[in-house]
Amino acid sequence: MTAFTLKIIALTAMLIDHTGAAFPDVFPFWFRCVGRLAWPIYAYLLAEGFRHTKAQEKFLMRLLVFTVISEIPFDLALGSEINFFANTNIFYTLFLGGTAICLYERFKKKRGWQTMAVITAILPTVILATILSTDYGSIGVLFIFAMYAINPKTLRLIAFGAFALSQFTPLAAAYFLGIDIPPEYLLMIPFALATIPLIVLYNGRRGIKAKWLFYWAYPAHLVILAFIAMTF
Protein backbone atom coordinates (compact mmCIF):
# COMPACT_ATOMS: atom_id res chain seq x y z
CA MET A 1 0.00 0.00 0.00
CA THR A 2 1.49 3.33 -1.08
CA ALA A 3 1.48 6.66 0.73
CA PHE A 4 -0.99 7.96 -1.85
CA THR A 5 -3.49 5.20 -1.03
CA LEU A 6 -3.13 5.83 2.70
CA LYS A 7 -3.65 9.57 2.18
CA ILE A 8 -6.83 8.93 0.19
CA ILE A 9 -8.15 6.79 3.05
CA ALA A 10 -7.22 9.47 5.60
CA LEU A 11 -8.68 12.26 3.47
CA THR A 12 -11.98 10.41 3.01
CA ALA A 13 -12.20 9.71 6.74
CA MET A 14 -11.45 13.35 7.53
CA LEU A 15 -14.16 14.62 5.16
CA ILE A 16 -16.73 12.32 6.76
CA ASP A 17 -15.60 13.33 10.25
CA HIS A 18 -15.75 17.07 9.62
CA THR A 19 -19.15 16.76 7.94
CA GLY A 20 -20.44 15.08 11.07
CA ALA A 21 -18.78 17.71 13.28
CA ALA A 22 -20.19 20.64 11.28
CA PHE A 23 -23.73 19.21 11.15
CA PRO A 24 -24.19 16.99 14.23
CA ASP A 25 -27.98 17.25 14.05
CA VAL A 26 -28.06 15.99 10.48
CA PHE A 27 -25.48 13.21 10.33
CA PRO A 28 -25.14 10.24 12.71
CA PHE A 29 -22.38 10.01 15.29
CA TRP A 30 -20.60 7.23 13.43
CA PHE A 31 -19.39 9.93 11.00
CA ARG A 32 -17.16 11.12 13.86
CA CYS A 33 -16.06 7.56 14.54
CA VAL A 34 -14.87 7.07 10.96
CA GLY A 35 -12.75 10.19 11.40
CA ARG A 36 -10.51 8.38 13.89
CA LEU A 37 -8.82 6.77 10.90
CA ALA A 38 -7.42 10.07 9.66
CA TRP A 39 -5.12 11.50 12.32
CA PRO A 40 -2.81 8.49 12.97
CA ILE A 41 -2.25 8.01 9.24
CA TYR A 42 -1.49 11.70 8.66
CA ALA A 43 0.91 11.79 11.62
CA TYR A 44 2.82 8.74 10.42
CA LEU A 45 3.06 9.93 6.82
CA LEU A 46 4.17 13.42 7.83
CA ALA A 47 7.09 11.87 9.69
CA GLU A 48 7.80 9.75 6.60
CA GLY A 49 7.81 12.89 4.49
CA PHE A 50 10.37 14.55 6.76
CA ARG A 51 12.44 11.35 6.74
CA HIS A 52 12.69 11.32 2.95
CA THR A 53 12.75 14.99 1.97
CA LYS A 54 16.02 16.73 1.17
CA ALA A 55 14.61 20.12 2.17
CA GLN A 56 13.08 19.87 5.64
CA GLU A 57 12.93 23.64 6.17
CA LYS A 58 11.07 24.15 2.90
CA PHE A 59 8.65 21.39 3.88
CA LEU A 60 8.13 23.11 7.22
CA MET A 61 7.38 26.47 5.60
CA ARG A 62 4.70 24.85 3.42
CA LEU A 63 3.04 23.54 6.56
CA LEU A 64 3.17 27.01 8.11
CA VAL A 65 1.49 28.59 5.08
CA PHE A 66 -1.40 26.12 5.22
CA THR A 67 -1.61 26.50 8.97
CA VAL A 68 -2.50 30.16 8.47
CA ILE A 69 -4.68 29.61 5.39
CA SER A 70 -6.79 26.96 7.12
CA GLU A 71 -7.63 28.63 10.43
CA ILE A 72 -10.46 30.96 9.35
CA PRO A 73 -12.39 28.31 7.36
CA PHE A 74 -11.76 25.85 10.20
CA ASP A 75 -13.33 28.18 12.75
CA LEU A 76 -16.24 29.07 10.50
CA ALA A 77 -17.00 25.48 9.52
CA LEU A 78 -17.07 24.24 13.10
CA GLY A 79 -18.97 27.20 14.50
CA SER A 80 -16.16 28.75 16.52
CA GLU A 81 -15.03 32.34 16.88
CA ILE A 82 -12.14 33.17 14.57
CA ASN A 83 -9.05 32.85 16.74
CA PHE A 84 -5.54 32.04 15.57
CA PHE A 85 -4.36 31.32 19.10
CA ALA A 86 -6.95 28.94 20.57
CA ASN A 87 -8.73 25.75 19.45
CA THR A 88 -6.62 25.70 16.33
CA ASN A 89 -6.71 23.49 13.23
CA ILE A 90 -4.73 20.30 12.65
CA PHE A 91 -2.07 22.05 10.57
CA TYR A 92 -0.85 23.71 13.77
CA THR A 93 -0.13 20.24 15.15
CA LEU A 94 1.51 19.14 11.91
CA PHE A 95 3.64 22.29 11.82
CA LEU A 96 4.75 21.94 15.43
CA GLY A 97 5.53 18.25 14.89
CA GLY A 98 7.62 19.22 11.86
CA THR A 99 9.32 21.94 13.88
CA ALA A 100 10.27 19.37 16.53
CA ILE A 101 11.83 17.21 13.81
CA CYS A 102 13.82 20.11 12.36
CA LEU A 103 15.07 21.19 15.80
CA TYR A 104 16.06 17.61 16.57
CA GLU A 105 18.06 17.27 13.36
CA ARG A 106 19.84 20.58 13.91
CA PHE A 107 20.97 19.82 17.46
CA LYS A 108 21.63 16.13 16.86
CA LYS A 109 24.55 17.01 14.61
CA LYS A 110 26.48 18.34 17.59
CA ARG A 111 28.60 15.67 19.29
CA GLY A 112 27.22 14.50 22.59
CA TRP A 113 23.92 16.37 22.08
CA GLN A 114 21.62 13.43 21.42
CA THR A 115 19.65 13.76 24.66
CA MET A 116 19.71 17.54 24.50
CA ALA A 117 18.47 17.37 20.91
CA VAL A 118 15.38 15.46 22.00
CA ILE A 119 14.70 17.89 24.85
CA THR A 120 15.26 20.91 22.60
CA ALA A 121 12.91 19.47 19.99
CA ILE A 122 10.11 18.41 22.29
CA LEU A 123 9.94 20.99 25.08
CA PRO A 124 9.09 24.20 23.14
CA THR A 125 6.80 22.48 20.65
CA VAL A 126 4.65 20.65 23.20
CA ILE A 127 4.37 23.84 25.26
CA LEU A 128 3.18 25.76 22.19
CA ALA A 129 0.73 22.97 21.31
CA THR A 130 -0.75 23.28 24.78
CA ILE A 131 -0.93 27.08 24.70
CA LEU A 132 -2.55 27.10 21.25
CA SER A 133 -4.87 24.21 22.19
CA THR A 134 -4.11 22.47 18.91
CA ASP A 135 -5.94 19.38 17.68
CA TYR A 136 -4.55 16.43 19.68
CA GLY A 137 -2.40 18.88 21.64
CA SER A 138 1.02 17.95 22.96
CA ILE A 139 0.32 14.23 22.40
CA GLY A 140 -0.13 14.99 18.71
CA VAL A 141 3.28 16.66 18.50
CA LEU A 142 4.91 13.79 20.39
CA PHE A 143 3.21 11.33 18.04
CA ILE A 144 4.73 12.93 14.94
CA PHE A 145 8.15 13.24 16.53
CA ALA A 146 8.12 9.63 17.71
CA MET A 147 7.20 8.37 14.25
CA TYR A 148 10.29 10.16 12.95
CA ALA A 149 12.80 9.41 15.69
CA ILE A 150 11.97 5.81 16.65
CA ASN A 151 13.83 3.01 14.88
CA PRO A 152 13.69 0.18 13.89
CA LYS A 153 10.35 0.02 12.08
CA THR A 154 8.98 -2.76 14.33
CA LEU A 155 9.45 -0.60 17.41
CA ARG A 156 7.97 2.36 15.56
CA LEU A 157 4.84 0.34 14.74
CA ILE A 158 4.41 -0.58 18.40
CA ALA A 159 4.67 3.11 19.30
CA PHE A 160 2.22 3.92 16.51
CA GLY A 161 -0.39 1.61 18.02
CA ALA A 162 0.10 3.15 21.45
CA PHE A 163 -0.25 6.70 20.16
CA ALA A 164 -3.23 5.82 17.96
CA LEU A 165 -5.05 4.60 21.06
CA SER A 166 -3.85 7.46 23.26
CA GLN A 167 -6.63 9.69 21.88
CA PHE A 168 -9.02 7.56 23.94
CA THR A 169 -7.23 8.17 27.25
CA PRO A 170 -10.09 10.42 28.49
CA LEU A 171 -12.59 7.63 27.73
CA ALA A 172 -10.50 5.12 29.64
CA ALA A 173 -10.11 7.49 32.58
CA ALA A 174 -13.87 8.10 32.67
CA TYR A 175 -14.54 4.37 32.61
CA PHE A 176 -12.24 3.63 35.54
CA LEU A 177 -13.67 6.55 37.47
CA GLY A 178 -17.15 5.11 37.02
CA ILE A 179 -18.35 7.95 34.79
CA ASP A 180 -21.05 6.96 32.32
CA ILE A 181 -19.82 6.96 28.72
CA PRO A 182 -22.27 7.15 25.81
CA PRO A 183 -22.00 3.73 24.13
CA GLU A 184 -21.54 5.29 20.70
CA TYR A 185 -18.23 6.80 21.84
CA LEU A 186 -16.78 3.31 22.16
CA LEU A 187 -17.29 2.84 18.40
CA MET A 188 -14.35 5.16 17.85
CA ILE A 189 -11.86 2.65 19.22
CA PRO A 190 -12.13 0.01 16.44
CA PHE A 191 -11.60 2.70 13.81
CA ALA A 192 -8.40 3.84 15.53
CA LEU A 193 -7.26 0.21 15.78
CA ALA A 194 -7.91 -0.22 12.05
CA THR A 195 -5.08 2.21 11.31
CA ILE A 196 -2.52 -0.27 12.63
CA PRO A 197 -2.91 -2.92 9.87
CA LEU A 198 -3.13 -0.13 7.29
CA ILE A 199 0.28 1.20 8.36
CA VAL A 200 1.69 -2.33 8.49
CA LEU A 201 0.66 -2.73 4.83
CA TYR A 202 2.45 0.51 3.88
CA ASN A 203 5.27 -0.37 1.44
CA GLY A 204 7.29 2.82 1.82
CA ARG A 205 6.51 4.02 -1.70
CA ARG A 206 4.99 7.38 -2.52
CA GLY A 207 2.67 6.19 -5.28
CA ILE A 208 0.85 8.74 -7.43
CA LYS A 209 2.27 12.24 -7.08
CA ALA A 210 -0.52 14.51 -5.85
CA LYS A 211 1.14 16.59 -3.14
CA TRP A 212 -0.93 19.73 -3.58
CA LEU A 213 -4.21 17.82 -3.61
CA PHE A 214 -3.75 16.88 0.03
CA TYR A 215 -2.60 20.35 1.05
CA TRP A 216 -5.48 22.21 -0.57
CA ALA A 217 -8.15 19.62 0.26
CA TYR A 218 -8.06 20.65 3.91
CA PRO A 219 -8.91 24.36 3.66
CA ALA A 220 -11.08 23.80 0.56
CA HIS A 221 -13.45 21.33 2.21
CA LEU A 222 -13.70 23.58 5.27
CA VAL A 223 -14.67 26.53 3.06
CA ILE A 224 -17.44 24.41 1.51
CA LEU A 225 -18.71 23.27 4.92
CA ALA A 226 -18.61 26.84 6.25
CA PHE A 227 -20.53 28.11 3.20
CA ILE A 228 -23.23 25.45 3.63
CA ALA A 229 -23.49 26.15 7.36
CA MET A 230 -23.87 29.91 6.84
CA THR A 231 -26.27 29.53 3.88
CA PHE A 232 -28.66 26.97 5.31
N, C-alpha and C positions, 0 to 999 in steps of 0.2 A: 504494500500500500504506500503510495507516494505522499509527499507533503501536500500536494495539490488536492488529492482526494480527502485527506484529513481536514484540510481547510474548508472544503465544500461541506463536509459533515458539520464542522463547527459553525460555519456561517449559517447553515440552515437551522441548526438548533438555536442559535442566537436570535435569528429573525422570529422564530416561533416564540421564544422566551419573551422578547421585548414586546411582541404583539399582545401576549397575555398580560404583561406588566402595564402596558399603556391602556388596555381596555379590560380590566379584571371583571367587569360586570357582563361582558359579552362573551369572553372566551373562558373555557374551563381551566381549572388550576393545573391540569396536567401539561398545559403549554409551558408553565414555569418549570415543571419537572424536566421536560425535554431539554430546557436550556442548560441543565447541569452538565450536559455533554460539552458545551462550548469552551468554558474557561480552562479546564485542564489541558485540552488540546492546544489552545492558543498559547498558553504558558510554555508548554514543552517545545512547540515549534518556534517560538520567539527565541528561546535559548539556542535551538539548533541554528537559527539564522545568524545569531551572533557568533556561533562556533565556526561557521563556514565563510562568513563574509571577510573580505580583505579590507573593509573600510567601516569599522565599528562606529566611529564618530559620525560618519555620514548617515549610517543606519539610525543612530540615536537622534539625529536632527530631524529625520523624517518622522519619527515617532512624536517628537515635540510639536511639529507642525500640525499633525492630526490630533494631538491632544487638545490644542487650542481650537482648531476648526470644529471639533466634535462637541464641545461643552454646551454651547447654546442649544443646538438641536436636542442634545441629551436631556437637558433640563426641561425644555418645552414638551418633549414627547412623553416624559414621565411625570409631568405636572408639578415640577419643582420650580422654585424661584431661580432665576439665572444667577449663578454664583460660581466663580472660577476657583474658589478656595474652600468649598465644602460640598460633600456628597457628589464627588466628581466622577467622570466617566472612566471606562476601563483603560483608555489610552494613558491616563495618568499612571496607572499601575504598570502598564507595559513600559512606559518611559522610565519610571523609577527602577524597574527591574533591569532595564538596559543600562541605566546609569550605574547601578551596582556592578554590573559586569565590566563596564569600561573602567571604573575605579579599581576594581580588582586586578585587571590586566595591567594597568599602569603601575600599581604599587608592587605587584608580584615580581616585576622585573628586577627589583632591587634585592640584592643578596640578603638573606636572612629575614625578609619581610613577609613571608608567607602568611603567618598568623595575623600580622598587622594589616596585610592586604585584605583579608576577610573582614576584619573589624572595620576598616576604612570604607569598604564597599557597603557593608550592611547597615552600620549604625546611622549614618545620615539619611539613607534612603527609607529605612523603615520608620524613622521619626517623621519624615515628610509625609509618608503614606498615612500615618496616623493623624497628623495635623490636618491634612487635606481630605480626610475621610474617603479615601479612594475605594473603588470596588475591590473587595477582598482584602483591603488594608495591608498591614505589614506582612501578613501571611502570604498574600499574593506576591509581594516583592521577594520574599524568601523563597517562594516556590520557583519563580523564574531563575533566581540566582542558583538555587540548588540544582536545577535541571542543566545549568551550564557548568557548574564547578564539580559535580559529583561524577566520578569515574570509578570502576568500569560501568558499562551500560547496565549490567544486571543490578548493580547496587542503585543505579539511577532509577531503574524501573520500580524498585522497591520503594524508594523515596517518592516517586511519582504517585504510587498508590496511596501512600500515607497522606500526601498533600491533597490529592483529589478528594479524600474522605474528610480532610480537616475542615472543610466548609460546613460540615454537619456537627462540629463540636458543640455549638449552642443547643442543638437538638438532643445530643447525648447528655449534656449537662442537665437539661430540663427533665429528661427521663429519669436520671438518677436522683434528682431532687424531688421527684414525685409530681412534677408539673404536667398537667394534661397537654398533650400534643395532638393537634388535629391529624387524624389518620392520613389525610392526603399528603401531608408534609413528608411522611416516610417514603412516599413514591419517588422522591428525589434521589434517594440513596442508590437504587439500582441503576439509574442513569449515570451517576458519577462512576459507579463501578464498571459500567460498560466502556468507559474511556480506557481502562487498563488493557484489555485485549486489542483495542484499536491501536494503541501505541506500540504494543508488542508486535503487531503486524506491519508497522512502519519499516520500510526498507532503506531509509536514509536517502532516497532520491527525491529530487524536487518535483519532477513530473512537469506538467504543462506550466509554462511561464505566464503567470497572470498576477504579478505582484500588485499592480495598482488596483485591480478589481477588489482585493481584500482590504486595501487601505480605504478606498472611497465607499465601499459598501456600508461601512459603519456609519459615517455621518449622513450618507444618502438615505438609508432606511429610516434613520431617526427624523430626518426632515419630513419624509412622507408620513410617518406616524404622527408627528406634531401637527402637520397640516390637516390630517383627518380629524384629530382630536379637537382642533380649534374650529374646524368647519362644521362638524356634526355634534 
